[in-house]
Amino acid sequence: MSDKYKHGEKILVAVDCIIFGYDHGTLKLLLFKRLLEPLKGGWSLIGSFILPNESVEEAGKRVLHEITGLDEVYMEELKSYTAVDRDPGARCISIGQFALIGLENEETLEIKDGVQWHSVSDLPELVLDHNQMVVDALARLRNRAQYYPIGLELLPKKFTIPQLQTLYEEIFQKKFDSRNFRKKLLSLNILIQLKEKDKSSSKKGAFLYEFDYTKYRKLKNKGFKFSLI
């Protein structure tokens, strides 16, 4: 260690992952009961101290893989949490990372024992400043969902318009008029209607769609604004 650094105070740095999933019309958050003191047994986001040989992004990906068995997951950095007294165990800075996981193929997940999904609309009290992290992550998700089709990360590749509307209602915790939502969505002209139908909720069924990412990127480069709200 350089002489310039040897008198510096050591501070722990952690990453906490706010992992959202969506399944059967419900937006969910992945939580577990804390295994260590202080606050052992309290509901917590899933995190880890950052190892000396990894970046924040690498630490977040490691945590996600260890907890879910997945590697290709949408993740972005949220913000840093630096309050001096945020962790009674030690002086620790945490960097929040929020992630989105589609749960339509839940058998592909390898959720670690003790980790549970909780509905975002009915969350338990969380330890430390994790409640604030969830509030901040939801605000980021809602902001992204207004101007970028980020919500599609939570849906299967093929989806119906009612399924997309239900997802947006879960994200924003409000109801949308079905006809207006459909009209606005189709006016964006960035969906591909398939010949297949989803008949899980009615005999008539609803047409399945795919998102046209190629067309969306071309339109975005021309200044296209995605907005469903």
N, C-alpha and C positions, 0 to 999 in steps of 0.2 A: 504494500500500500504506500502511496506517495505520502511524504511528510506533510503535504498540504491538506491531506484528508484524514490523517490519523486521529485528530482531535474532534472530528465530526461525530455527531450523535447518530446511532443506527436507528432507522425507522423501517418497520415492516411494510411491504407493499403486497396487496392482494388483488385478486380479480373476483368479482361476484357476477354471476350470470343470471339474468332475468330471462328465463326460457319460457316463451309462450307456445302453446299448442292449440289446435282447433279440431274438435271432433264432435259429431252429432249435434251441431248447432251451438256448441258451447266453447267459448274462449277460455283456455286454462293456463295455469302457471305451475311450473314444476318446483316443488318444495321438499325439504326433508327436515327431520328433527335433529337439532344440533347435538353432536356426539361429545363435545368437549366443554369443559368449564372455561370461562364463565357462561352462564345462560344455557347450560346443558339441558336438552329436552325441549327447548323452544323451537318454534317453526322458523326456518331459515331459508334464504336463497342458497344456491349451490355455488361454492367458490373454493379458492385455494390460494395459498401464498404463491407468488410468482417466483419461479426457480431462477438461479443466477444465470443460467444459459438460455433463457427464453424471453421473448418479447411479450407484451400484454396480449397481443393477438394470438400468439402461440399458446399462452397460458389458457386463454379462453377456449381455444379449440381443443386443448388437452382435457380440460374439465368436461366439455360437452361430450367428447368421445368416451371418457371414463364413465359418465353418467348414463349416456344413451346408446353408445356403440356406434354413433353416426360420425361421419367426417365432413360430408358436404352439407353444411347447414348455413342458412342465412344468419349472419351475425354482424353487428356493428357496435362500435364503442359509444357508450352513452355519455358519461361524464365522470369526473373524479370526485371522491368524497373524502374530505380532508379535515373535518372537525377534530380538534385535539382530543376531545373526550368521546369520540364516536365508538370506541371499543375499550371496555374496561379491562381487557386482558393485556393490552400493550398499545403503544403508539403505532397506529396502523393506518395507512392510506389505502383506500379501496378504489379500484377503477371498475365501474359498471360496464357490462357488455350485455346487450339484449339480443336474443336469438328467436327465430321463428321456425317451428317444426310442424309440418303437416302430419296429421295422425291417421290419415285414411288407410295406411298400411301399417298398423300398429305392430304387426308381427315382425317388422323389420327393426323395431326398437329393442334394445337390450337394457331396459331401465334397471338401474342398480337397486338392490334390496334396500328398503327403507325410504326410497324416494317416491313421492306421490304427486299425482295431478290434482289441482284444486281449481274450481271454477273461479274466474276473476271476479265475478259478482258476489262471491261468498268466501273471501279469504280470511284465514285466521290472523291474529296479531303476530307480527314478525319481530325477530330480535334486532338489536342494534338500530341502524338507520335503514333497514331493508324495506320498511313500509314506504319511505320516501323514494327509494330506488324504483319501486314498482310504480308509484305515482309518476315519476319522471319518465319511466319507460313507456307507460301507457300514453303519456302526452306525446312522446316522440313517435310512437306507433300511429296515433291518430293524425299527427301532422303529416307523416309520410303517406298515410292512406288517402289523404285529401288530394295530394299532388303527384303521387307515384303509385303504380299498381302493386304495392308491396303486399297487400292482403292476399294476393294470389300465391304467395309463398306458403300459405296455410291451407290452400285448397288442393284437391287432386288435379292432375293435368286436365281432365275433362270435368266440367262442372255445369250446373244449370244456373240460370239467372236468379231464381229464388234462393239457391244455395249461396251465391255471391252476396245477395242482399242480406240474408241472415247473418253472414260473416260480418258485414259492415255494421249491422245493427248491434252485434256483440261488441265490436271494437269501440263504437261510439256510444253504446248503452242508450240507444234511442231507436224508435221505429221510423221507417221511411215509407212513404206512399209507394205501393208496388208499381202502379202505372207510370208515375213520374220517374222512379228509379230505372225501370226498364227502358223508358224513352230516352233518358239521358245517357244511359250506358250504350245503347245501340247507336245513338247519334255520334259517339266517339269513333265508331267504325274501326275498332281494333280487336274484334272478336271474330272467330271463324265458327260458323254454325255447322255442326256435324249432322249426319243423317240419323245418328243414334239418339235414343231417348232414354231418360231415366224414368222408370215406371214404379219406383219404390213407394211413391206417395199417392199415385192415382193410376187408373187404367189408361187414361189418355196419355199420361206422361208429359214430361217437359224435355225439350230439345237440349242436348249437351253442346257445350261450346268449348273451344280452346282459345287461349290468348295468343294473339298474333304479335310475338315479340319483335320479329323483323320489321313489321310495319310500324310498330310503336317506336322503335329506335329511329327509323327514318323520319317519322313525324316529329319526334322530340328534337332531333337535330335542326328541324325547321322552326322550332319555337313552340311546338304543340304543348298545350297545358292539359294534363290529365286531371279531371275533377269530377267526382260523383256526388259531392256534398254541396 
